[in-house]
Every structure is written in structure tokens, then in C-alpha cells.
Amino acid sequence: MPLTRRQVYRRRRIAVFGGLFAVLGGIAYLPLTLLAPVAETDAVVAAPQIATPAAATTSLPGYGASAIAAIGQEGVLAQAGTTAPLPMASITKVITALVVLDAHPLAPGEPGPSITMTSTDVGYYRDYLMRNGSVKPVRAGQVYSERELLELMLIPSANNYSTSLAVWAFGSVDAYLAAARTWLDAHGLPGIQVVDTSGLDEGSTATATELLRLGELALEHPVVAEIVAMPSASLSNIGAVENTNKLLGVNGIDGIKTGTLEGANLLFSATITVGSREIDLVGVVLDGPDHATINAAIRSMIEQVQAGYREVPLVAAGEVLASYETPWGDRADAVAAHDASVVVWGDTPITARVTADDIRLAEQGEEVGELVFTAGTTTVSVPLVLAQEVDDPGPWWRLGHPEIIFGMG
């Protein structure tokens, strides 16, 4: 049956509009497909495996009390002996120095105010001399700077000058002791007992671990740290004086203070090198038989601690930590941007975490993630960069894969 004019007209309209829609669809399809961003490509991550180092072994003295720690590292590396307070002896002078400097600050190298000695200071000298304490001569009318009195107290360990300095700073020994108590409490050392300026009184006591903290405070103060590292000094009215710490310069030792009563004491600091890193140590030995014995023990402690640290390689530059494979067949690796290592104590566990971004197109060398190692309280971060370029798939692939381009596949 022949089509009516109306039917023919309708079919022609459908054909025209269908073609028009096809043309318009093609016009829209081409730029959308060619210009749309490609879908993101996920990373396949492979975290490195780090072997845990062997545990550190230390053997500390069997007498008195001893302990050693690394500054900036939590806890104590090793300790032995009693945990009860023991006489500090002349380590007490470190407290005197810090308390005086808290009230009368000095900058490194600054002499500070002038202090004139009187008959009272001569009396301190005679009193300590009668008690068989370590002293340096004094005469009424002699003038010293605050810095010189600190050096006389800390280098040759002159008891009489510890009292002269404290009384100058606070007006009386009792006033000094009150200030020392306040200072110790404020610095988290309530267990340390101070009953004199010099430590000649056995009532000035502390535990080994409390003295580790005191040692850290001494090293944090630039004037005290500078003085306790001096092997000798030349002082007005006195001349040359030698440091009682005969380990200065040995095994990296650069402080802090000896002490001698019935037993021999040394609060010490040292810097050791492990691989590419320097580690600052603070340690103490209390109530040893004599200084020769504890000096040998301290050298052994430092050597054992140095052997207990290890520099562990973590990752090498260029090591593959993640990879990408795009739908159009491009492949790229995310690699470590540089070498990394960490210094750890003993068998400190080391963990690794890799994060890698999803990518679309990216340049070679572009940062796409991070590798983070954790060892105790230490964190080491290494950027991840692309080893190859991830390029656009090109027009033919785009036109043939719209479902991937638009995330429908």
C-alpha cells in the first residue's frame, strides 16, 4: 500500500532530525572524549622489609650505682647497682652553678659582675681545709668575676669558692638552699637532696637516674657546658688550675663533674659517632672504690654503648616502592628519591609505611607519595617520585574507550 504524503513527510522529518542528532552527538562526543581527563590509576604498593638488629649487651659496674642515657632519647640505655640515693659529693656543685646562674645569668664568655673576697670568705677556706675538703687559696680584698668563681668551683672543685659564690648570689647559705630546693622542684628533680653548696656533706644525695637529668640540664646551659669541658683555666689571683676530671678528651668525654667522699663519683658526658650520626651521652657512676677504677669503667660503658648502636640501611635511591599500570598500557614505578638510614639502639623495632597517590597523567620525577620509617621515637621520611612518565593515551585510544574515559567500564 503506497505511503500517504503525511507518512512520507513524517519519515523525512525523522531522518532529518535523526541525522541532525547524530551530527550534534558526534560534535559533542569528539571533544568530550578527546579532552576529558582520564580515570585515575591506583598504585600497587610494596613496603620494604627491615630486619630487626640484635639486642645490645652492656655490663656496668657491680658497685654503687651507675646509669647511662642518650640525650633526646627516651629512657635509660643501661643502669646497674642500687636505686637508692647516694652522696653526690662535688657533683653537688653543678646544682650550685645552675641555681646561681638562674639568679645571675651570664652569656658564654661574659665575665659578669666583680666580687670582692672578705674575711668571711677566708673563713670558708679555713673551715673546708680543717674538714679535709678541696680548696683554693683566698685573701680578703681579692676580686674575682662571677665567671671566675664558677670556674674555681667546677674545674679544680674548690669547695670554699662554692660557698663564696652561693652567699654572694643569695646572701646566705640558707637562702641559697631554699633557692636550690625551688629550682630542683621546678626542674622535676624533687628527689635530689641538697644540704650544702659543695657536696662535702653526705646529706647531699641523689639517685643515678636523677643525676642523668641533672647532667642534661648542665649541658643545656651554655656557660656550664663550656666550663665543665675545660681541661684547665688561668685565673686571676690563683694562676693555672687543672680539671679534676681526667677523662676529658678521652672516648669523646667533654664533662661534667667529679665527686669524692668515701667513694668516687663522676657525672660525665660524651659524644660518640655511629655511622653518619653523632649521639650525645650522659652517664654517672657513684660510690666507686677510686677514680682510676671508675674511669676505666666509664670508658668501657661508653665503648659498649657505642657498639650497641647500629646504623641500619632503610632504602636505596631508586628502589621501587609502588607501581602503576594504566588501562592504555603505560607502566611507571614510584621509587625512593634518596638513600635513607637510621641509627637505632639495640633491637629497636623498625616499621615502614608507604603511601602513594592515585595518578592520571604525571611527569617523570614528580612526587607521588612518601615512605615513612619509624624506629622508637625517630621518624625518617623519604619522598617517592615517578621513575617514568605517564603520558596521555592519545586520540585513537580515547575514541575507542569512552567507557574507561568516563569511568563506566
C-alpha positions in Angstrom: 0.0 0.0 0.0 1.6 3.3 -1.0 2.6 5.8 1.7 0.5 8.8 2.1 2.0 12.2 1.8 1.7 12.6 5.5 3.6 9.4 6.2 6.3 10.4 3.8 6.7 13.7 5.4 6.9 12.2 8.9 9.6 9.8 7.8 11.6 12.5 6.2 11.4 14.6 9.4 12.6 11.6 11.5 15.5 11.0 9.1 16.5 14.7 9.1 16.3 15.1 12.9 18.0 11.7 13.5 20.8 12.8 11.3 20.9 16.1 13.0 21.1 14.5 16.4 23.8 12.1 15.1 25.8 15.1 13.9 25.3 17.0 17.1 26.1 13.9 19.2 29.3 13.4 17.2 30.2 17.0 17.7 29.8 16.6 21.4 31.4 13.2 21.6 34.6 14.1 20.0 35.7 16.9 22.3 34.4 15.2 25.4 36.3 12.0 24.6 39.4 13.7 23.4 39.6 16.4 26.1 38.2 14.6 29.2 40.6 13.7 31.9 41.5 10.0 32.1 40.4 8.0 35.0 42.8 7.7 38.0 45.2 4.8 38.2 45.7 3.1 41.6 49.1 2.4 43.0 50.2 -1.2 43.9 52.3 -0.7 47.0 55.2 -2.9 48.2 56.6 -1.8 51.6 60.2 -2.8 52.3 61.1 -5.3 55.0 63.6 -4.2 57.6 65.4 -6.8 59.7 65.4 -6.0 63.4 69.0 -5.6 64.7 70.4 -7.7 67.5 69.9 -6.6 71.1 72.6 -4.5 72.7 74.6 -6.0 75.6 76.1 -3.9 78.4 77.9 -4.8 81.6 78.0 -2.0 84.1 80.0 -1.8 87.4 78.8 -4.0 90.2 79.5 -1.4 92.9 77.5 1.7 93.9 75.1 2.9 91.2 75.6 3.6 87.5 73.5 4.6 84.6 73.9 6.0 81.0 71.4 7.5 78.6 71.3 9.2 75.2 70.2 12.8 75.2 67.0 13.2 73.3 66.2 9.5 73.5 63.5 8.3 76.0 64.6 6.2 78.9 67.9 4.9 80.1 70.2 2.8 77.9 71.6 0.8 80.9 71.8 1.0 84.6 73.1 -1.1 87.5 73.5 -1.1 91.2 71.3 0.5 93.9 68.4 2.7 93.0 68.6 4.4 96.4 70.0 7.9 96.8 73.8 8.1 97.3 76.0 11.0 98.3 76.7 13.3 95.3 79.9 14.7 96.7 81.2 17.5 94.4 78.6 16.8 91.8 76.5 19.0 94.1 78.5 21.9 92.7 76.7 21.5 89.4 73.5 22.4 91.1 75.1 25.4 92.8 76.3 26.6 89.4 72.9 26.2 87.8 71.0 27.8 90.6 73.3 30.8 90.8 73.2 31.3 87.0 69.4 31.2 87.2 69.5 34.1 89.6 72.5 35.9 88.0 72.6 34.9 84.3 75.8 35.0 82.2 76.3 34.7 78.5 79.2 32.4 77.2 82.5 34.2 77.6 80.9 37.0 79.7 82.8 37.7 83.0 79.8 39.0 84.9 80.0 41.3 87.9 83.1 41.7 90.1 83.0 40.0 93.5 85.4 41.1 96.3 86.5 38.5 98.8 86.3 39.3 102.5 87.4 37.8 105.8 84.2 35.7 105.7 85.5 34.0 102.5 88.8 33.4 104.2 86.8 31.7 107.0 85.1 29.4 104.4 88.6 28.4 103.2 89.8 27.6 106.7 86.7 25.6 107.6 86.9 23.4 104.5 90.6 23.0 105.0 90.0 21.7 108.5 87.4 19.2 107.1 89.9 18.0 104.6 87.9 19.4 101.7 89.3 20.5 98.3 90.1 24.2 98.5 91.9 27.0 96.7 93.6 29.9 98.5 91.8 33.2 99.1 92.7 36.5 100.7 90.5 39.4 101.7 90.4 42.1 99.1 90.9 39.8 96.1 88.5 40.5 93.3 87.0 37.8 91.0 84.3 37.8 88.4 81.3 35.6 88.7 82.7 33.6 85.8 85.9 33.0 87.6 84.2 31.8 90.8 82.2 29.3 88.6 85.4 28.1 87.1 87.1 27.8 90.5 84.2 25.7 91.8 83.7 23.5 88.7 87.3 23.0 87.4 89.6 22.4 90.4 86.4 21.7 92.6 87.2 24.3 95.2 84.7 23.9 98.0 85.3 27.3 99.6 84.5 29.1 96.4 81.2 27.2 96.0 80.1 28.8 99.3 81.5 32.2 98.4 79.6 32.2 95.2 76.3 31.0 96.7 76.5 33.5 99.6 77.3 36.3 97.1 74.3 35.3 95.0 71.7 34.8 97.7 73.0 36.5 100.9 73.4 33.3 103.0 73.8 29.6 102.7 70.2 29.0 104.0 68.8 31.4 101.4 70.8 29.5 98.7 69.5 26.2 99.9 65.9 27.4 99.7 66.5 28.6 96.2 68.1 25.3 95.3 65.1 23.4 96.6 62.8 25.6 94.5 64.9 25.1 91.4 65.1 21.3 91.8 61.4 21.1 92.2 60.8 23.3 89.2 63.0 21.1 87.0 61.4 17.8 88.0 64.1 16.7 90.5 62.3 16.6 93.8 64.2 13.5 95.0 67.6 15.3 95.0 68.5 16.5 98.5 70.9 19.4 98.8 72.1 20.4 102.3 75.3 22.4 101.3 76.9 24.2 98.4 79.8 21.9 97.9 78.7 18.3 98.5 81.2 17.7 101.3 78.2 16.9 103.5 77.0 13.3 102.8 73.4 14.6 103.2 73.5 16.0 99.6 72.2 12.9 97.8 70.6 11.8 94.5 69.9 8.6 92.6 71.8 7.7 89.5 68.9 8.4 87.2 68.2 11.8 88.8 71.7 12.7 88.1 71.3 11.8 84.4 68.6 14.5 84.2 70.9 17.0 86.1 73.6 16.3 83.6 71.3 17.1 80.7 70.3 20.4 82.4 74.0 21.2 82.8 74.7 20.5 79.2 71.7 22.7 78.1 73.3 25.7 79.9 75.9 27.1 77.6 78.1 28.6 80.3 78.1 25.4 82.5 78.7 23.2 79.4 81.6 25.4 78.4 83.3 25.4 81.8 83.0 21.7 82.5 84.6 20.9 79.2 87.7 22.9 80.0 90.8 20.8 81.0 92.3 23.8 82.7 92.0 27.5 83.3 94.2 30.5 84.2 92.6 32.6 86.9 93.5 36.0 88.4 95.0 35.7 91.9 95.3 31.9 91.5 97.1 31.1 88.3 96.6 27.9 86.4 94.2 25.3 87.7 93.6 21.8 86.4 90.3 20.0 85.9 89.7 17.1 88.4 88.0 15.2 85.5 91.0 13.4 84.0 88.8 11.7 81.3 88.2 14.9 79.4 89.1 14.3 75.7 89.0 10.5 76.2 86.4 8.4 74.4 84.6 11.7 73.4 84.2 12.8 77.0 83.5 16.5 77.4 82.2 16.9 81.0 80.8 17.1 83.6 81.9 16.8 87.3 83.8 14.6 89.6 83.0 13.9 93.3 84.9 12.3 96.1 83.9 11.4 99.6 84.2 7.8 100.8 83.5 6.7 97.3 84.5 8.1 93.9 81.8 9.7 91.6 81.7 11.1 88.1 78.8 12.6 86.3 80.0 12.5 82.7 79.0 13.5 79.2 80.4 12.2 75.9 79.8 12.4 72.2 80.1 9.2 70.1 79.8 8.7 66.3 77.7 5.9 64.9 77.8 5.8 61.1 76.9 9.4 60.0 75.3 10.4 63.2 76.7 11.9 66.4 75.0 10.8 69.7 75.3 12.8 72.9 75.5 10.7 76.1 75.2 11.5 79.7 76.1 9.0 82.4 77.1 8.6 86.0 79.0 6.3 88.3 78.5 6.7 92.1 80.4 5.2 95.1 83.2 3.6 93.2 86.3 2.4 95.0 88.5 5.1 93.5 88.8 7.4 90.4 91.1 5.1 88.5 88.6 2.3 88.8 85.6 4.2 87.8 87.4 6.0 85.0 88.2 2.5 83.4 84.6 1.5 84.0 83.3 4.7 82.3 85.4 4.1 79.2 84.1 0.6 79.0 80.5 1.9 79.4 80.9 4.3 76.5 82.5 1.7 74.3 79.7 -0.8 75.0 77.1 1.8 74.3 78.7 2.8 71.0 78.8 -0.9 70.0 75.1 -1.2 70.9 74.1 1.4 68.4 73.7 0.4 64.8 73.2 2.4 61.6 70.6 0.4 59.7 70.1 1.0 55.9 66.5 1.6 55.2 66.1 2.2 51.5 68.3 3.0 48.5 67.7 5.7 46.0 65.7 4.3 43.0 64.3 1.3 45.0 60.7 0.6 43.7 58.1 1.0 46.4 54.9 1.3 44.3 53.9 0.8 40.7 51.2 2.0 38.3 49.8 0.3 35.2 47.3 2.4 33.2 44.4 1.0 31.1 46.2 2.0 27.9 49.3 0.0 28.9 51.7 2.7 30.3 53.7 1.5 33.3 55.5 3.6 35.9 57.3 2.9 39.1 57.3 5.1 42.2 60.8 5.0 43.6 62.7 6.3 46.7 64.1 9.8 45.9 67.2 9.2 48.0 69.0 6.8 50.3 68.0 6.7 53.9 69.3 5.0 57.1 68.6 5.3 60.8 70.7 4.8 63.9 69.0 2.6 66.5 69.8 1.3 69.9 69.9 -2.5 70.1 66.9 -4.3 68.9 64.6 -1.2 68.5 61.9 -2.3 66.1 61.7 -0.5 62.7 58.4 -0.3 60.8 57.8 1.1 57.3 54.6 2.6 55.8 54.2 3.5 52.1 51.6 6.0 50.9 51.2 6.5 47.1 48.8 8.8 45.4 46.4 7.7 42.6 47.5 9.4 39.4 46.1 10.4 36.0 49.0 11.8 33.9 52.3 12.6 35.5 55.8 13.7 34.7 59.0 11.7 35.4 60.4 12.8 38.7 57.1 14.1 40.0 56.5 13.4 43.7 53.6 10.9 44.1 53.9 9.6 47.7 56.0 9.0 50.8 57.8 6.3 52.6 57.9 6.7 56.4 60.0 4.7 58.7 59.5 4.6 62.5 62.2 3.4 64.9 61.3 4.2 68.5 60.7 7.9 68.7 62.7 8.5 65.4 60.8 9.1 62.2 62.6 9.1 58.7 60.6 10.2 55.7 61.6 9.6 52.0 59.7 11.1 49.1 58.5 8.8 46.3 59.0 10.0 42.8 58.0 8.6 39.4 60.7 6.8 37.5 58.8 7.1 34.2 56.4 9.5 32.6 52.7 8.6 32.5 51.6 10.1 29.2 48.2 10.7 27.6 46.9 7.6 25.7 46.3 9.6 22.5 43.2 10.3 20.4 42.6 6.9 18.9 42.7 5.1 22.2 40.4 7.8 23.7 37.9 7.5 20.9 37.8 3.7 21.2 37.5 3.5 25.0 34.8 6.0 26.1 33.7 3.7 28.9 37.1 4.0 30.5 37.5 7.7 29.9 34.1 8.4 31.6 34.6 5.8 34.3 31.8 3.5 33.1 33.9 0.4 32.4 
